[in-house]
Amino acid sequence: DAGVTQSPTHLIKTRGQQVTLRCSPKSGHDTVSWYQQALGQGPQFIFQYYEEEERQRGNFPDRFSGHQFPNYSSELNVNALLLGDSALYLCASSLVTGELFFGEGSRLTVL
Amino acid sequence: EDQVTQSPEALRLQEGESSSLNCSYTVSGLRGLFWYRQDPGKGPEFLFTLYSAGEEKEKERLKATLTKKESFLHITAPKPEDSATYLCAVHGGTSYGKLTFGQGTILTVHP
């Protein structure tokens, strides 16, 4: 049983560029959440998707957007990258009211 | 707004030296308190969910307890492989699926 898978694992971008991160949820899970984790900090909630709709959003600017597909997989898009966007981006899947299971993350470096 | 504070920030133990990690929280209507383990460069690994004051859960050398204001993660006779960052998170009643995390406790167990 595959867990949560994320791609790419590492990537380097320059300021002003755009990035797309991808996530496949754990088998049987229908809800996907995205978190940003800066070095030495706990994860910060970006948003959650359920039934292809953004269900809840954290305190992140509109440069951060997402999508959920009919097969429950999801994408996180970040436009106009800033140096401060450098972080580990974590995808987590769950049933709508269950525990979150995290992927290994995508490490984004913005130069 | 939900808040989580973990202490200490870092804890160094000798193998076999038992101790506890603290998670203090404020939340409007607790739906669940979660403990995760995170190894360097990896995604958080789910450990426990606690739902109500007085509840306890155990897994190998770990035991989690919950009161109305805080949770403890007790580590009995730790081994070097228990070294990791331990994250506490709460799911509040005003949130659909957002978890609010603390900054984590970095545990190092020396042989």
Chai-1 contact restraints between the chains, C-beta under 6 A:
chainA,res_idxA,chainB,res_idxB,connection_type,confidence,min_distance_angstrom,max_distance_angstrom,comment,restraint_id
A,Q41,B,Q103,contact,1.0,0.0,6.0,A-B,restraint_1
A,G42,B,L87,contact,1.0,0.0,6.0,A-B,restraint_2
A,G42,B,F101,contact,1.0,0.0,6.0,A-B,restraint_3
A,G42,B,G102,contact,1.0,0.0,6.0,A-B,restraint_4
A,G42,B,Q103,contact,1.0,0.0,6.0,A-B,restraint_5
A,G42,B,G104,contact,1.0,0.0,6.0,A-B,restraint_6
A,P43,B,F101,contact,1.0,0.0,6.0,A-B,restraint_7
A,F45,B,K98,contact,1.0,0.0,6.0,A-B,restraint_8
A,Q48,B,G97,contact,1.0,0.0,6.0,A-B,restraint_9
A,R55,B,Y96,contact,1.0,0.0,6.0,A-B,restraint_10
A,Q56,B,Y96,contact,1.0,0.0,6.0,A-B,restraint_11
A,Q56,B,K98,contact,1.0,0.0,6.0,A-B,restraint_12
A,L90,B,G43,contact,1.0,0.0,6.0,A-B,restraint_13
A,E99,B,F46,contact,1.0,0.0,6.0,A-B,restraint_14
A,E99,B,T49,contact,1.0,0.0,6.0,A-B,restraint_15
A,F101,B,F46,contact,1.0,0.0,6.0,A-B,restraint_16
A,F102,B,G43,contact,1.0,0.0,6.0,A-B,restraint_17
A,F102,B,P44,contact,1.0,0.0,6.0,A-B,restraint_18
A,G103,B,G43,contact,1.0,0.0,6.0,A-B,restraint_19
A,E104,B,K42,contact,1.0,0.0,6.0,A-B,restraint_20
A,E104,B,G43,contact,1.0,0.0,6.0,A-B,restraint_21
A,G105,B,G43,contact,1.0,0.0,6.0,A-B,restraint_22
